[in-house]
Amino acid sequence: MRVSTKVSMSPTATFSRRGYLSVVRILACVSALLTTANISITATAQPTAPSLTIGAILPLTGSSATFGTACKRGISEGFESLSPEDRTRMKVVFEDDGMVNARSVTAAQKLINVDKVDAFLTWSSGTALAVGSLSEGRRIPQLAVASDPAVARGHRFSFNYWPIPETETRTLYEYLKARGKKRVSMVAQESSFTLAMRDAFVEHAKRDGEMTIVGDEVISSDATDLRSTLLRLKTRGESDALIVAFWPGQLALVVKQARAIGITTPLFGYETFEDKPTFDATDGLLAGAIYSMGADPRPDFLDTFTKKYPGESYYTASHCYDIIRLYADATRERKDGVSIARFLGELESYPTVSGVISSTGDNRFTLPTTLKTLDSNGHPRAVTR
């Protein structure tokens, strides 16, 4: 509001007391109007953040239930870490898919049509790929704790939130190379995650040219008698390392059957080695095995989590914690899929409990990795590189 006050008077003009008071009253009214206008603008400058419903599809039953439970606990911790205002406007609806793709799709459809979710949190590459078409079609963002680059490739609303296979396998490859390993055998389960890890490791070996892949076998995910495949691998010749890429359940089978037919090569692999029920099922045969995975979370998170859940797995817990906080920050003003995807795609040096992350420009993130081994009780321990 602009107020122009012009008073004309001759050099000899004088104000009466009544005239003077009138001018004072006018100026006071103008000042009050300006003050009121300013207060009104300030009051509307900070809009209320929108409500947000997140649908979490996790393996809470089945062979990977240990990991799904760790993720669920991470989600709960992430939710509790939010401000009171964010806890009031946000909610998480959980669905168990047991890592069965048909159940993943059913869960996603229920979350969309009944719960009216604004965003997905999914666990495993298989689940993320199964949900991907629904996520893209409905423009509902999906942050997936998943490795397979196909989850994000060519998509606008689906994101991988786990170390990319190229990074995780490089960590293992460089460790093997530094210890003089020249001949490597590989056996992998036929699944999106394990094949993504296998393919990335093979690419490192091809580019570097200093390591030979002696044998490379893929086993159907429903096979239980693996001996014929393992015998074929054995006949390919001696190797310095056996890389085993399997999900829990079948992982115990391949380890036990390999040892039973006389394969004594040291075992290497990836994060699924950390499943305690699998370790127990191998009767300790995984003790001393070395594997690469996402780096441990920030010490304060790890201390709080392990005290609250002593002896329980924290695998992916920090990543699931991060996702809740990412969605909170992404929806301060708007919650439409385009706005959330833009926020995620533009992240740079963003601090999380899993590390400082940046978007890679292809719906993935720069998350750190580490090497671990299992002690005689199946407890993970850091490996010094």
HELIX and SHEET records of a PDB file:
HELIX    1   1 ARG A   17  ALA A   43  1                                  27    
HELIX    2   2 ALA A   65  GLU A   80  1                                  16    
HELIX    3   3 PRO A   84  ARG A   89  1                                   6    
HELIX    4   4 ASN A  101  ASN A  113  1                                  13    
HELIX    5   5 SER A  125  ARG A  138  1                                  14    
HELIX    6   6 PRO A  149  VAL A  151  5                                   3    
HELIX    7   7 PRO A  165  ALA A  178  1                                  14    
HELIX    8   8 SER A  192  ASP A  208  1                                  17    
HELIX    9   9 ARG A  227  THR A  235  1                                   9    
HELIX   10  10 GLN A  250  ALA A  260  1                                  11    
HELIX   11  11 GLU A  271  GLU A  274  5                                   4    
HELIX   12  12 LYS A  276  ALA A  281  1                                   6    
HELIX   13  13 PRO A  299  LYS A  308  1                                  10    
HELIX   14  14 ALA A  317  ALA A  330  1                                  14    
HELIX   15  15 GLY A  337  GLY A  345  1                                   9    
SHEET    1   A 5 MET A  90  ASP A  96  0                                        
SHEET    2   A 5 LEU A  52  LEU A  58  1                                        
SHEET    3   A 5 ALA A 119  TRP A 123  1                                        
SHEET    4   A 5 GLN A 142  VAL A 145  1                                        
SHEET    5   A 5 SER A 158  ASN A 160  1                                        
SHEET    1   B 7 THR A 212  ILE A 219  0                                        
SHEET    2   B 7 ARG A 183  GLN A 189  1                                        
SHEET    3   B 7 ALA A 241  ALA A 245  1                                        
SHEET    4   B 7 LEU A 267  GLY A 269  1                                        
SHEET    5   B 7 ILE A 290  GLY A 294  1                                        
SHEET    6   B 7 THR A 369  LEU A 374 -1                                        
SHEET    7   B 7 PRO A 380  ALA A 382 -1                                        
SHEET    1   C 2 TYR A 350  THR A 352  0                                        
SHEET    2   C 2 GLY A 355  ILE A 357 -1                                        
END                                                                             
